[in-house]
């Protein structure tokens, strides 16, 4: 900072510092509003969901998990069905757990097979 030698220089320096302080105070208030808005629970949830839906790794992991769960549940329903026998119910849960694990690990293969079947059944026929 320059050396202040007179009263007018001192007044000018004070005015400059007051202006600088007012600008910085206004910027700080605006940043505080932005921060408060981003910390609202609704905005935190929106931001988290947005990250979940845009991240390709999470999408792939979620899809693999959903394929595994659906495959396990369907296999249990097909093989065991609806029963009140506790032993069959236990075996159904074990089967569901095993199929879910295998299907989750091989979700890419399952997607390609199902995609091929869907395209085969729903393709346009040409005569």
HUDA-V33398 format. One record per residue. N is the residue number from 0. SS is DSSP state (a for helix, b for strand, c for the rest). OMEGA is omega in radians with two decimals (999 if undefined). Layout:
N	SS	OMEGA
N	SS	OMEGA
This chain:
0	c	-3.12
1	c	3.09
2	c	3.13
3	c	-3.06
4	c	-3.09
5	c	3.14
6	a	-3.13
7	a	3.06
8	a	3.13
9	a	3.12
10	a	3.12
11	a	3.13
12	a	3.11
13	a	3.13
14	a	3.12
15	a	3.14
16	a	3.09
17	a	3.10
18	a	3.13
19	a	3.13
20	a	-3.14
21	a	3.11
22	a	-3.14
23	a	3.09
24	a	3.11
25	a	3.10
26	a	3.13
27	a	3.10
28	a	3.12
29	a	3.12
30	a	3.09
31	a	3.09
32	a	3.13
33	a	-3.14
34	a	3.12
35	a	3.13
36	a	-3.10
37	a	-3.14
38	c	3.06
39	c	-3.09
40	a	-3.14
41	a	-3.13
42	a	3.07
43	a	3.12
44	a	3.12
45	a	-3.11
46	a	-3.14
47	a	3.12
48	a	3.11
49	a	3.10
50	a	3.13
51	a	-3.08
52	a	-3.13
53	a	-3.11
54	c	-3.12
55	a	-3.14
56	a	-3.12
57	a	3.10
58	a	-3.11
59	a	3.13
60	a	3.13
61	a	3.12
62	a	3.12
63	a	3.13
64	a	3.13
65	a	3.10
66	a	3.13
67	a	3.14
68	a	-3.13
69	a	3.14
70	a	3.12
71	a	-3.13
72	a	3.14
73	a	3.14
74	a	3.10
75	a	-3.13
76	a	-3.12
77	a	-3.04
78	a	-3.07
79	c	-3.12
80	c	3.09
81	c	-3.12
82	c	3.07
83	c	3.11
84	c	-3.08
85	a	3.13
86	a	3.09
87	a	3.11
88	a	3.11
89	a	3.10
90	a	3.08
91	a	3.12
92	a	3.09
93	a	3.10
94	a	-3.14
95	a	3.14
96	a	3.14
97	a	-3.13
98	a	3.11
99	a	3.13
100	a	-3.14
101	a	-3.11
102	a	3.12
103	a	-3.13
104	a	-3.11
105	c	-3.07
106	a	3.13
107	a	3.11
108	a	3.14
109	a	3.12
110	a	-3.10
111	a	3.13
112	a	-3.13
113	a	3.09
114	a	3.10
115	a	3.12
116	a	3.13
117	a	-3.14
118	a	3.12
119	a	-3.10
120	a	-3.04
121	a	3.11
122	c	-3.13
123	c	3.12
124	c	3.10
125	c	-3.13
126	c	999
